[in-house]
Amino acid sequence: MMSFFRAIGTLIREIYNDRSLLIAFSMKDFKRRFAGSFFGMAWAFIQPLLTMIIYWIVFQFGFRSGDVGHIPFILWFMCGIIPWLFISEAFSIASNSFLEYSYLVKKVMFNINILPLVKILSSLIIHLFFIGLLIFVCVLFGYYPQVYSVQVIYYMFCTMAFVFAISLICSSIMVFFRDLNQIIGLILLAGMWGTPIAWNPNIFPESVQFYIKLNPIFYLVEGYRDCFVSNRWFWDKYNQTAYFWIVTLILFFIGTFLYNRLKPHFADVL
């Protein structure tokens, strides 16, 4: 147990020491991802926006996903799809970080543990834009920001911690098992449909809802809704909050363990 906390403490300390490099790399990575295209960085916002609009039309007017109470469906849906788009993009690109920056992995003096976080922070720039868009749409519907909205900072931190934990696992394995990239695509597809992003979990009986809530992303999606439309504090859901952090810490432990065990062999494979 002590070695577990020591390993996590070392990882966090290394990331903190390289915080300036982390921020600089994140900004550079964001610009580089869309370099050479005609519309440049505009694609970073156009693609998720079109995806959001298509899903909204399909689920509200096509599938008719069920009653969400007095809350306009577009707001309820946006509060779910915006964190999901952040999670799916950050997870998919962070899992490839060691492969993409293989030339840095081979450098002895470079702390490569910041690479997955570089990708996550790069995606965070886009996410902040959509948070602003969500606030704007909420105001249009008469849902003005309240004190509950402040906790979106907490939920963004939760999202980043969760994505970093799972991406540390996958990015370490990806170096040796490239097929994992295809498996991640399937996981994200299942996650989109298996998380109550566009459908109301209340359509299921209580026994089924219990298993739906075991999905850590459920906590994040509902958290964003609590910030902007449901007006509920995260500590009111202390059971779900404790469960989420226990799962995240376990995943973080697994990721740290795999990273430390596999890191010495990265240069030999890349």
Secondary structure, DSSP 8 states (H G I E B T S, - for coil): -HHHHHHHHHHHHHHHHTHHHHHHHHHHHHHHHTTTSSSGGGHHHHHHHHHHHHHHHIIIIII-----TTS-HHHHHHHHHHHHHHHHHHHHHHTTHHHHTHHHHT-TTS-GGGHHHHHHHHHHHHHHHHHHHHHHHHHHTT----GGGGGHHHHHHHHHHHHHHHHHHHHHHHTT-TTHHHHHHHHHHHHHHHSTTSS-GGGS-HHHHHHHTTSHHHHHHHHHHIIIII---GGGGHHHHHHHHHHHHHHHHHHHHHHHHHGGGHHHH-
